[in-house]
Amino acid sequence: MSAVLEVSGLKTHFFTHAGVVKAVDGVDFTVSKGEIMGLVGESGSGKSITGFSIIGLIDAPGRIVEGSIKFNGEEIANAKEERLQSLRGNRISMIFQDPMMTLNPVLRVDTQMIEAILAHESVSKQTAWERSRDALGLVGIPSPEERLRAYPHQLSGGMRQRVAIATAFLNRPDLIIADEPTTALDVTIQAQIIHEAQKLTRQTGTAMIWITHDLAVVAGLAERISVMYAGRIVEQGGIDDVIDRPLHPYTVGLLGSVPTANRRGKRLFQIEGMTPNMLDLPKGCAFGPRCHARTDACGLQPPIEDIDGRSLRCFNPQRAAEAVK
């Protein structure tokens, strides 16, 4: 399959009075047409900043300092704002965790969706209205004509998030970045939205990056997974390989701490310590101080290597997996 997005050596740093925060520090991945890739990590790992970097939403004091972001073969890292504006909402869309970051509270839903189409295409208002209605129907919203006349505050949280997803798909983009779009929703609505996202990517061929801290969500959604820690991808591979046989000790810890993955009555596996201060990362492997499989070699920064069909940043992958067994 052809690559819609190729990210190579991406570094996004924030230059603060306290020092330089290396929020994204050398990230590489590729997303193909119609593929859903899960980008997983705990809060502060850099996954959302990676998404914002792709779509060009990094504000001062942050900036992309190095690396390449190729969208359909075109380099868009540090592209001019005019070019990024023509891509946003048109060829690349973003779904935020809070739908009110997408929806204007004082405008009706139809006004906002119609404007999203007319900003990029020369079509009649009637055509734009019909496309908006059909988009709401695609994400499972009942009585779409009635919902189009509503204001965001008149809709439930799940309904608002569906509107945000429908808006992201309006212009049939090549890439959608979904930044934890189901975190605040109940499990039933979460499952419905995940199902709709899968269905829409299959129907439209849109590539999707699903950013989340929830491995259970990614396991039932994505084809590939990239696990981030302290600004770097530490493990990347097919969803079945990574979930069934994790090799990086951080991935092992994340999976071991999920209650549904453990036998009844068995103590949950716990990752030691706290996430590191991004202003003062430990020398060598950033996960080293918390790792149950660390050795003297971990005082150096492990390179990213191909091991058993996946990318891995670890000196002791087999030892990490065996320690949990």
Buried (B, 14 or more C-beta within 10 A) or exposed (E): EEBBBBBBEBBBBBEEEEEEBBBBBBBBBBBBBBBBBBBBBBEBBBBBBBBBBBBBBBEEEBBBBBBBBBBBEEEBBBBEEEEBEBBBBBBBBBBBBBBBEBBEEEEBBBBBBBBBBBEBEEEEEEEBBEBBBEBBBBBBBEEBEEBBEBBBEEBEBBBBBBBBBBBBBBBBBBBBBBBBBBBBBEEEBBBBBBBBBBEBBEEBBBBBBBBBBBBBBBBEBBBBBBBBBBBBBBBBBBBEBBBEEBBBBBBBBBBBBBEEBBEEEEEEBEBEEEBBEBEEBBEBBBBBBBBBBBEEEBEEBBEBEEBEEBBBBBBBBEBBBEBBE
